[in-house]
Amino acid sequence: MKKKANNIRFMTQLALLTAITLVLAYTPLGYLRIGPFNASFLSVPVCIGAIVMGPGAGAFLGMVFGLTSFGNALTGGSSMGIALLSVSPVGYFVQAVVGRVLMGLCVGLIFRALRRVDKRGWFSYAVGAVSAPLLNTVFYMGLMVLLFYNCEYVQTKVVELGVVNPIMFVLAIVGVQGLVEVLVCGTVGCVVSKAIDTAFGKRKAPLAAEQPAAK
């Protein structure tokens, strides 16, 4: 009976976070315009799912995030996405979707590993939450450099930005929007994830069931 209740709660939480991801993706709530770029807050529900529900849920929510990004390019909502999609649809799918799946998976794994040694709890939640926007940037921009750096569109941007190598290109593109994403997504993800776990009575002590085996 308890297992059934846990499964129902898991599916309910996953459905709710999926809905939140879609709302953020298709309304102005999910983005903050900073100059020519948008700071994205879609890593927040991915982060919360990965921390509260585990790496699998994080990977699934990352996939939802990535598919909305890929769909946005298909429908003409992103000038960068349109350009990269025209160069290689498969490459852009890997960048937009696979990169986000890896982000959600890694956030869950990072939190799980830290929670084993974090006695008070807040450190693992904070690092797990901050890792979401950071990994989102690392995977998305890293795959762009790996798959598209030599294409005409990216090289035009390189010239416009006046950078001399891929690392400087990534830093120039990320800029202030990356800092905003880390601050907002990290703070919200940490607080909400901790609050949810506390509300359901989870993780009051770090992996208490495993403590005897560690002695």
N, C-alpha and C positions, 0 to 999 in steps of 0.2 A: 504493500500500500504506500509506504514511504517512497519507494523507488518510483512508483507511478506519479506521485505528487511532484517529485523532483523533476521527472521528465516533462510534466506539464509546465512547471515553472520555467524550465530551460527553454522549451519551445515558445512560451509566451514572451520571455525576455528577448529571445532571438528575433521573433516577429516584431516586437516593439522597436528594437534597435535597427532592424531593417527598414521599418517605416520611417524612423527618424533620419536615417541615411538618405532615403529617397526624398524626404521633405527638404533636407538641407541641399540636396543636389539640384532640385528643380525649383527652388525659390531663392530669393536674394539672401536668405538667412545663412546659407552655407558659404558665402564668399564675401570678402571685404576688398573693395577696389583700392589698390595702391599704385598710382601711376598707370603704366600700361599693363600691369599684372594683377592677378587676383590671389589674395591669401585665402586658402581653403581651410574650412573647419570640419571637413568630412572625416578627418581622422579621429575625431572625438568619439562617435559611436563605435568605431572599429576598436579604438583603445579600450573603451569600457567593456565591450564584449570580450576582448582578449583577456583582460584582467579578471573580470568577474566569472566568465564562463569557460575560459581556457583557450589554448592556441587554435583548436579547430573552429570555434566560433569566430575568433579573430580572423582566420583565413577566409571564412565564408563572408563575413562583413566586408573584408578587404576586397573580395571579388565583386560584391554589390557596388562598392565605391568605384572600383575600376570600370565596371560595365557602364555606370552612369557617365564616367569620363569618356569612355570610348563612344558611347551613344551621342554624347554632346558634340563630338567631332563629326560623327556621321550626319548629324542634323544641321551642321554649320554653326554651332554655338561657340566654337573655339577656333580662332584663326591659326594658332600654333598647331592644334590637333588636326585641322584640315590640311595644313601644309605637310605634316609628317605622315598623315594617312595617305596622301597622294604619292608619297615616296615609297612607302611600304605598309600596306594594311596589316600584314602579319607582324611586322616590327613594331608598329604602334600598338597593336593588341598586346604584345608582350610588355611593352613599356607601361601602358595604361592599366592593364588588368593583372598580368602576372606579377608585376612589381608590387601592386597593392595587396595581392594575396600573400606574398612573402612578407610584406610589412606587418599585416595582421598576425600571421603565424609567429614571426620573430618577437613581436611585443608580448604575446602570451608566453613564449618560452623564456624570455628575459625575466618577466615578472615571476614565473614559477621558480626559476633558479634563485632569484634574489630572496624570495619569500622563505626559502629554506634556512637562510642565515640571518634574516632581518628579525630581530627580537621585538621591536616596537611596532613595526608595520608601516609607518608612513614613508620610510625611505624606499621600500620596494614599490609602493604605489606611485610615488613621485617619479622615480626613474622609469618605471614602466610607462607612465603617462607621457613623459617627455620623449621617450624613445619613439612614440608613434609618429609625431610630425617630423622628427629627425630622420627616421628610417623611410618615411614617405618621400622626403626630399632626396635622400641618398639613392634609393632604388629608382625613382622616377628620373632624376637628372642623370644618374649613373648610366641607366639604360639608354637615355637619349644620346649621351656622349658615345657610348659603345656602338649603338646601332645607326645613329644619324649624324654624327659630328661632321663627316665629310660631304654631306649633301648640300645643295645650293642654299636652301633656306637657312640652315644653321650657320653656314659660312657667311651669309649676308649679315646675320645677327652678330657674329664674331667681329666683323668689320665695323658695324654700327657701334658696338660696345667698346671697340678699341682694345680688345684683350688679345693675349698672345699664346694662350694654351687652354686646354679643356678645363683645368681647375679654375683658372680666372674666369672663364666663361660661366661655369656653374655658380661661382660666387657672385658674379655680376647679375645673373638672372634671379638668383634667390634673394639676395639683398635684404631689404627691410621686411618684405613679406614673410621670409623664413623666420625672422625673429618674432614677428607677430603670431605666426602659427605655433611656434614653440611655447610662447607665453600663454596664449589663450587655450590651446588644446591641452597643454601640459597641466595647467591649473584646473580646468574644468574636468578633464579626465581623471586626475588624481582625486579630487574632492568627491565627485559623483561615484566613482568606483569604490572608494573607501566607505562612503555612506551606504551604498547598496549592500556591501558585505556585512557592515555593522547591523543594518536593518534585518538581515536574514540570519544574524547570529553566526556568521562564518568567519573563520580565521581570527578568532579572538586570541588564540595562541598559535604561533607558527607551526603548522603541521603537527599538532599535538599527538596525533596517532602514530607519527613516525619517530617521536622523541626517544622512546625506550631503545629503539634499534640503534640510535646514534650514540648511545652511552658506551 
